[in-house]
Amino acid sequence: MIFPLERLVKFKGSIYEITAAASRRAYQLAMLKDPEVEEHDGKVVSLAAKQLFSNEVHYRIEQQS
């Protein structure tokens, strides 16, 4: 799978937030050695972005007090 650039271009939220979420999710996928990573030729960042843009995985920003 190639990184979903068309979804990124159409994204209306914060690019910083989605980038941070994709980075964190890619790290999780790599550390867990998720079998889905192998199905995507080991491309964890593309898989993480796909999961976020398709709402398979949700993220939230925690406010620090």
Rosetta blueprint (number, residue, H / E / L):
1 M L
2 I L
3 F L
4 P L
5 L H
6 E H
7 R H
8 L H
9 V H
10 K H
11 F L
12 K L
13 G L
14 S L
15 I H
16 Y H
17 E H
18 I H
19 T H
20 A H
21 A H
22 A H
23 S H
24 R H
25 R H
26 A H
27 Y H
28 Q H
29 L H
30 A H
31 M H
32 L H
33 K L
34 D L
35 P H
36 E H
37 V H
38 E H
39 E H
40 H L
41 D L
42 G L
43 K L
44 V H
45 V H
46 S H
47 L H
48 A H
49 A H
50 K H
51 Q H
52 L H
53 F H
54 S L
55 N L
56 E L
57 V L
58 H L
59 Y L
60 R L
61 I L
62 E L
63 Q L
64 Q L
65 S L
